[in-house]
Amino acid sequence: MEATTNYDVAIVGYGPVGQTLATLLGRQGWSVVVLDKQAGLYPLPRACHLDHEAMRILQAMGISKEINDAIVPAREYLLLRADLSVLSNLPRGWETPSGWESSYHFYQPDIEGIFDATARSTPGVTVRQATNVRTISELGDRVEVKVDGGTEPILARFVVGADGANSLVREQAGIARDDLGFQATWVVIDVEMEAGATAPGVPDTGQVLDPAQPSHMAWLGGDHYRWEFMIVDDADPVEAAKPENVWPKLRRWITPETATLLRSTTYTFQSLVASIFNRGRVLLAGDAAHLMPPFMGQGMISGMRDAMTLSWMLNKVLKGTAPVEFLDAYTDSRRPHVTEYIAESVRVGQMVCETNPAKAAERDRKLEAQTEANPPFQPQLGAGFVDGPLGGRLAVQPRIAGDRDVLLDDLLGSSLTLLTVQPNVLDGLSATAESHLELLDVSVAAISAGPGDATPGSFVEQGSRFADWLGAADADWVLVRPDAYVFDAGKGAGALEESIDKLRAYICREARMLARDKEAAMLVGGSVHA
């Protein structure tokens, strides 16, 4: 018998997204129950890619160093011809805002155990596996969750569906999905090399742009590798995934004598996004909210972004700092953002999946002629920021000088944060603005570019990247959301006073504060979400 059937949040689905959200909410002091119909963790690999932003989220969960020990940097991204010669090299060595490598690969069973142990050991988190959810019903200020087995219904202030593409939560909330038009079926193969076998010489990531057989290969770290082949010959998907049909496609790299087939299955890659991510006290995250082709490796990461944004917004509502209506900001912030990732993944997928020889040849000529790498794809949030050079963009996380090699979030945690290179900017704030900072639990920190510029209580960054980032935007302070995206940046106490007012209006949903002048009505993410 459970100790309680009343929780702050119930999460349906215990994959990486549900585990992430449960951990983040539990670390903020909320009671969370996670329900999953599976009796144990899924034993086979699925996702295989993390990026710098995911690592920053793992920092917030307190497990970035442990995860970092179990994954490998993926610094090489090659577009290959049919003969495997290099058509284009897309290096992943760029300097990221988060302070981590731009890209990593992993073998999912190696890291999901860490996610699981972390969630289970977080105070306030209860995990109930082998529990099948039947119905979800809103009852005023609570949501009732009924499960199979005749056990007592579970009551929670909010329910989050992190229950995958075929989400029961989404279905029962009556939330439709928009189809963005991409669909392709691929065979996905995971192998483990035999002890002593020669490594197959696979790049970190390789996309084979062969119109006769588009394919993908990747090293996941250690002895684990992945290959994927698009079904182009109208083959039956079940037949295509059978070992006797898979091994001939792998023979230029491995054989049954050198590697063990761990998984061979087919996936139909789709591009779907829920029309809204929240309805009343029911919310969606991860694949329940959106599906994207895997060509940018952003599926699981986008779900982790959902969890990071949702955790801080739920925290404000649960505390009473923000009304329930503030959760509409979750859809406004996340849906346009993830839709941009889906659209870009579709664009890359269409390039990779081209089977028309003439169109493929034209594509290859354009790639060969390209002399400069495209900038990293990092779209702006959909809403929840003040327009400006930094608004809605990921904040730079400086590395802090000293005896310990740490990043700023390790010291401040993930909270609403005011960072400044001019500590005296706070001296000009009114008592009202200071009270708003306290009301909203805004952490304040001064960042100095070197020991010579340090003031008592300030952090000294290694180098001057943070200071340069603000300087390039003609700013000396920045307000950063708990999900590491910039709410606003500016210069001087007067601008900061106005920005604090807008932050309070955004969270407290006070449209009248945003509409004091004609311009203000368009400042928060391009619109007012009252």
Summary of the structure (lengths in Angstrom):
residues: 530
radius of gyration: 24.1
end to end distance: 42.5
largest distance: 73.7
contacts: 1789
relative contact order: 0.12
helix: 35%
strand: 26%
